[in-house]
Amino acid sequence: MFTTDAGHELDASVMDGETLDTGAVTGVEHIKNPIRLADTVRTDSRHVFFAGQGAELFATNRGFELVTQDYFHTDRRWESLLAAKAGRSEFNFGLGTVGAVALDGQRDLAAGTSTGGLTNKPVGRIGDSPVIGAGTYANNDTVAVSATGTGEFFIRQVVAHDISALIDYAGLSVARAAQAAIDKVAELGGDGGVIALGRRGRLATPFNTTGMFRGWVTREGEFVVKIFGDE
C-alpha cells in the first residue's frame, strides 16, 4: 500500500450557521492555507466540495499562491512518520487537526476544521475534517461543531450533525448532545473529541482520549487553555 512519504495531502472545511453555506477541499498538496481555499469555495462558487487537482485548479483561478511540498516539512512531523512506519505508537492528542467555532454579536454561528490527516495515512485517504456533517457543522438554530480524532468513526456517526440533531429533535443541551455523540464514537471503537458552541454561547469540549488541546475566549476577554480534564 502506498503512503504519503513524500506528499502532504491537506483537507479543510468551513460552514456559516446563518445561511448554511459551506465550502470544503480535500487532498490538496500545494495550498498554503487550505481553510482559506475552503472559505473561497463557500463564497465564490456554486459548489461546496473540491478535491485534489480540481481544488488546486480552482485555487489558481482565484489567485491563490501555490507552494512546494518543502513548505510543509517539519522535523518533528517527519520523525512522527518514521516512528509510525516503524510501528512505534506515539499519542499526540490529535496534532495536525485545527478546529474553530464562533458566535458573533449578531448571534451567527460558524465552524471550520483543517487537517493534514492521520500520520502515515494511505494516499487518497479522506477523514472527517472536510466532510460537512461529520467533522464540521454549523446552524444558527442549534450549534457550531468542529471535530478531531479518528475520522472514519466520525464519518460513520456523522458526529457534527448528530450533535445538532440531538439538540434540535431531542431537546438536549449542548453539553449532553456533544457527550452523547462522542459516546457513540467510543462504542464503535473510535477516539477523539469535539468543540461545540451553542446558539446561546454554551460551550462543550468532550473527548475520550487522554487529552485534547483546546482553548477559548469569553465575552469578557478572558483566555482559557486546557489539555486534559477540568484542570
TORVEX-956464 format. One record per residue (C-alpha): residue in one letter; x, y, z. Coordinates in nm, 3 decimals. Layout:
BEGIN
+------+---------+---------+---------+
! code !       x !       y !       z !
+------+---------+---------+---------+
!    A !       X !       Y !       Z !
...
+------+---------+---------+---------+
END
This chain:
BEGIN
+------+---------+---------+---------+
! code !       x !       y !       z !
+------+---------+---------+---------+
!    M !   0.000 !   0.000 !   0.000 !
!    F !   0.133 !   0.344 !  -0.094 !
!    T !   0.156 !   0.603 !   0.182 !
!    T !   0.228 !   0.975 !   0.187 !
!    D !   0.603 !   0.958 !   0.248 !
!    A !   0.671 !   1.241 !   0.005 !
!    G !   0.333 !   1.411 !  -0.023 !
!    H !   0.123 !   1.615 !   0.214 !
!    E !  -0.249 !   1.587 !   0.145 !
!    L !  -0.442 !   1.859 !   0.325 !
!    D !  -0.815 !   1.892 !   0.396 !
!    A !  -1.037 !   2.172 !   0.526 !
!    S !  -1.399 !   2.278 !   0.553 !
!    V !  -1.597 !   2.575 !   0.679 !
!    M !  -1.968 !   2.641 !   0.738 !
!    D !  -2.179 !   2.950 !   0.800 !
!    G !  -2.456 !   2.883 !   1.051 !
!    E !  -2.679 !   3.167 !   0.928 !
!    T !  -2.701 !   3.066 !   0.561 !
!    L !  -2.579 !   2.705 !   0.583 !
!    D !  -2.332 !   2.795 !   0.309 !
!    T !  -2.035 !   2.558 !   0.311 !
!    G !  -1.700 !   2.510 !   0.142 !
!    A !  -1.460 !   2.217 !   0.155 !
!    V !  -1.142 !   2.092 !  -0.008 !
!    T !  -0.960 !   1.762 !   0.021 !
!    G !  -0.633 !   1.614 !  -0.097 !
!    V !  -0.466 !   1.945 !  -0.181 !
!    E !  -0.086 !   1.940 !  -0.181 !
!    H !   0.027 !   2.291 !  -0.275 !
!    I !  -0.211 !   2.524 !  -0.088 !
!    K !  -0.053 !   2.714 !   0.199 !
!    N !  -0.380 !   2.768 !   0.388 !
!    P !  -0.646 !   2.513 !   0.286 !
!    I !  -0.907 !   2.669 !   0.517 !
!    R !  -0.890 !   2.992 !   0.315 !
!    L !  -0.947 !   2.795 !  -0.002 !
!    A !  -1.244 !   2.618 !   0.160 !
!    D !  -1.391 !   2.956 !   0.252 !
!    T !  -1.341 !   3.080 !  -0.103 !
!    V !  -1.531 !   2.776 !  -0.228 !
!    R !  -1.807 !   2.882 !   0.012 !
!    T !  -1.819 !   3.243 !  -0.102 !
!    D !  -1.713 !   3.225 !  -0.467 !
!    S !  -1.861 !   2.906 !  -0.609 !
!    R !  -2.199 !   2.744 !  -0.659 !
!    H !  -2.035 !   2.417 !  -0.550 !
!    V !  -1.935 !   2.309 !  -0.199 !
!    F !  -1.658 !   2.047 !  -0.231 !
!    F !  -1.345 !   2.027 !  -0.448 !
!    A !  -1.075 !   1.758 !  -0.442 !
!    G !  -0.712 !   1.722 !  -0.542 !
!    Q !  -0.609 !   1.876 !  -0.872 !
!    G !  -0.955 !   2.023 !  -0.923 !
!    A !  -0.929 !   2.207 !  -0.593 !
!    E !  -0.586 !   2.340 !  -0.686 !
!    L !  -0.708 !   2.449 !  -1.029 !
!    F !  -0.994 !   2.634 !  -0.859 !
!    A !  -0.737 !   2.793 !  -0.626 !
!    T !  -0.514 !   2.902 !  -0.915 !
!    N !  -0.809 !   3.058 !  -1.094 !
!    R !  -0.889 !   3.254 !  -0.777 !
!    G !  -0.535 !   3.387 !  -0.739 !
!    F !  -0.406 !   3.156 !  -0.466 !
!    E !  -0.032 !   3.110 !  -0.429 !
!    L !   0.088 !   2.753 !  -0.480 !
!    V !   0.377 !   2.631 !  -0.266 !
!    T !   0.615 !   2.337 !  -0.294 !
!    Q !   0.595 !   2.036 !  -0.063 !
!    D !   0.901 !   2.162 !   0.124 !
!    Y !   0.685 !   2.436 !   0.274 !
!    F !   0.502 !   2.181 !   0.490 !
!    H !   0.805 !   1.988 !   0.616 !
!    T !   0.894 !   1.992 !   0.985 !
!    D !   1.148 !   1.767 !   1.151 !
!    R !   0.906 !   1.682 !   1.430 !
!    R !   0.633 !   1.553 !   1.199 !
!    W !   0.889 !   1.368 !   0.985 !
!    E !   1.007 !   1.187 !   1.298 !
!    S !   0.646 !   1.102 !   1.379 !
!    L !   0.605 !   0.948 !   1.035 !
!    L !   0.920 !   0.739 !   1.074 !
!    A !   0.805 !   0.625 !   1.416 !
!    A !   0.464 !   0.525 !   1.281 !
!    K !   0.618 !   0.332 !   0.992 !
!    A !   0.842 !   0.152 !   1.242 !
!    G !   0.540 !   0.050 !   1.447 !
!    R !   0.608 !   0.280 !   1.740 !
!    S !   0.282 !   0.438 !   1.854 !
!    E !   0.312 !   0.795 !   1.974 !
!    F !   0.000 !   0.954 !   2.117 !
!    N !  -0.015 !   1.317 !   2.009 !
!    F !  -0.360 !   1.440 !   2.114 !
!    G !  -0.466 !   1.479 !   1.753 !
!    L !  -0.179 !   1.701 !   1.640 !
!    G !  -0.240 !   1.806 !   1.283 !
!    T !  -0.608 !   1.897 !   1.313 !
!    V !  -0.712 !   2.250 !   1.397 !
!    G !  -1.075 !   2.345 !   1.454 !
!    A !  -1.260 !   2.660 !   1.548 !
!    V !  -1.617 !   2.756 !   1.634 !
!    A !  -1.751 !   3.107 !   1.683 !
!    L !  -2.060 !   3.304 !   1.782 !
!    D !  -2.061 !   3.671 !   1.682 !
!    G !  -2.250 !   3.976 !   1.806 !
!    Q !  -2.536 !   3.909 !   1.564 !
!    R !  -2.576 !   3.559 !   1.714 !
!    D !  -2.446 !   3.395 !   1.398 !
!    L !  -2.255 !   3.070 !   1.437 !
!    A !  -1.968 !   2.938 !   1.225 !
!    A !  -1.732 !   2.640 !   1.227 !
!    G !  -1.414 !   2.543 !   1.046 !
!    T !  -1.172 !   2.250 !   1.051 !
!    S !  -0.836 !   2.195 !   0.882 !
!    T !  -0.603 !   1.895 !   0.892 !
!    G !  -0.315 !   1.707 !   0.740 !
!    G !  -0.483 !   1.380 !   0.835 !
!    L !  -0.351 !   1.073 !   1.012 !
!    T !   0.022 !   1.017 !   1.028 !
!    N !   0.126 !   0.751 !   0.773 !
!    K !  -0.219 !   0.754 !   0.613 !
!    P !  -0.271 !   0.579 !   0.277 !
!    V !  -0.259 !   0.805 !  -0.028 !
!    G !  -0.608 !   0.929 !  -0.106 !
!    R !  -0.750 !   0.857 !   0.239 !
!    I !  -1.005 !   1.119 !   0.346 !
!    G !  -1.106 !   1.170 !   0.707 !
!    D !  -1.389 !   1.364 !   0.863 !
!    S !  -1.237 !   1.715 !   0.861 !
!    P !  -1.352 !   1.816 !   0.511 !
!    V !  -1.683 !   1.630 !   0.537 !
!    I !  -1.969 !   1.863 !   0.629 !
!    G !  -2.181 !   1.694 !   0.895 !
!    A !  -1.900 !   1.468 !   1.011 !
!    G !  -1.610 !   1.691 !   1.111 !
!    T !  -1.771 !   2.032 !   1.069 !
!    Y !  -2.122 !   2.170 !   1.105 !
!    A !  -2.289 !   2.499 !   1.197 !
!    N !  -2.653 !   2.601 !   1.221 !
!    N !  -2.777 !   2.916 !   1.392 !
!    D !  -3.075 !   2.724 !   1.530 !
!    T !  -2.859 !   2.476 !   1.721 !
!    V !  -2.480 !   2.463 !   1.737 !
!    A !  -2.142 !   2.501 !   1.569 !
!    V !  -1.914 !   2.195 !   1.584 !
!    S !  -1.558 !   2.104 !   1.487 !
!    A !  -1.422 !   1.756 !   1.548 !
!    T !  -1.086 !   1.583 !   1.579 !
!    G !  -0.999 !   1.217 !   1.610 !
!    T !  -1.007 !   0.900 !   1.402 !
!    G !  -1.210 !   1.032 !   1.112 !
!    E !  -1.356 !   0.704 !   0.991 !
!    F !  -1.564 !   0.679 !   1.308 !
!    F !  -1.675 !   1.041 !   1.294 !
!    I !  -1.790 !   0.990 !   0.935 !
!    R !  -1.985 !   0.676 !   1.025 !
!    Q !  -2.165 !   0.853 !   1.307 !
!    V !  -2.198 !   1.187 !   1.122 !
!    V !  -2.090 !   1.332 !   1.455 !
!    A !  -2.109 !   1.708 !   1.393 !
!    H !  -2.460 !   1.693 !   1.251 !
!    D !  -2.566 !   1.436 !   1.508 !
!    I !  -2.495 !   1.688 !   1.783 !
!    S !  -2.712 !   1.944 !   1.604 !
!    A !  -2.990 !   1.687 !   1.557 !
!    L !  -2.984 !   1.584 !   1.923 !
!    I !  -3.028 !   1.948 !   2.021 !
!    D !  -3.296 !   2.012 !   1.758 !
!    Y !  -3.504 !   1.695 !   1.779 !
!    A !  -3.435 !   1.563 !   2.127 !
!    G !  -3.404 !   1.897 !   2.307 !
!    L !  -3.069 !   1.808 !   2.464 !
!    S !  -2.830 !   2.071 !   2.595 !
!    V !  -2.511 !   2.135 !   2.401 !
!    A !  -2.308 !   1.951 !   2.666 !
!    R !  -2.533 !   1.642 !   2.671 !
!    A !  -2.562 !   1.627 !   2.292 !
!    A !  -2.186 !   1.657 !   2.239 !
!    Q !  -2.111 !   1.394 !   2.503 !
!    A !  -2.371 !   1.157 !   2.357 !
!    A !  -2.211 !   1.187 !   2.013 !
!    I !  -1.864 !   1.114 !   2.150 !
!    D !  -2.004 !   0.817 !   2.343 !
!    K !  -2.137 !   0.677 !   2.014 !
!    V !  -1.791 !   0.709 !   1.862 !
!    A !  -1.643 !   0.523 !   2.157 !
!    E !  -1.899 !   0.242 !   2.122 !
!    L !  -1.767 !   0.178 !   1.771 !
!    G !  -1.408 !   0.175 !   1.900 !
!    G !  -1.312 !   0.524 !   1.784 !
!    D !  -1.146 !   0.807 !   1.971 !
!    G !  -1.138 !   1.184 !   1.951 !
!    G !  -1.333 !   1.485 !   2.064 !
!    V !  -1.528 !   1.792 !   1.957 !
!    I !  -1.565 !   2.157 !   2.035 !
!    A !  -1.932 !   2.257 !   2.026 !
!    L !  -2.072 !   2.608 !   2.075 !
!    G !  -2.445 !   2.658 !   2.114 !
!    R !  -2.655 !   2.948 !   1.991 !
!    R !  -2.670 !   3.093 !   2.341 !
!    G !  -2.294 !   3.073 !   2.390 !
!    R !  -2.279 !   2.745 !   2.581 !
!    L !  -1.953 !   2.560 !   2.509 !
!    A !  -1.880 !   2.189 !   2.536 !
!    T !  -1.548 !   2.013 !   2.466 !
!    P !  -1.592 !   1.640 !   2.536 !
!    F !  -1.326 !   1.387 !   2.434 !
!    N !  -1.247 !   1.023 !   2.506 !
!    T !  -0.869 !   1.044 !   2.469 !
!    T !  -0.606 !   1.119 !   2.734 !
!    G !  -0.616 !   1.485 !   2.637 !
!    M !  -0.723 !   1.736 !   2.374 !
!    F !  -0.562 !   2.074 !   2.321 !
!    R !  -0.837 !   2.335 !   2.339 !
!    G !  -0.886 !   2.698 !   2.428 !
!    W !  -1.147 !   2.970 !   2.419 !
!    V !  -1.202 !   3.336 !   2.490 !
!    T !  -1.501 !   3.462 !   2.686 !
!    R !  -1.710 !   3.771 !   2.610 !
!    E !  -1.519 !   3.939 !   2.894 !
!    G !  -1.192 !   3.879 !   2.710 !
!    E !  -1.062 !   3.600 !   2.935 !
!    F !  -0.843 !   3.342 !   2.760 !
!    V !  -0.866 !   2.980 !   2.876 !
!    V !  -0.637 !   2.698 !   2.760 !
!    K !  -0.663 !   2.330 !   2.859 !
!    I !  -0.515 !   1.995 !   2.763 !
!    F !  -0.654 !   1.730 !   2.995 !
!    G !  -0.974 !   1.733 !   3.204 !
!    D !  -1.108 !   2.022 !   3.409 !
!    E !  -0.765 !   2.122 !   3.538 !
+------+---------+---------+---------+
END
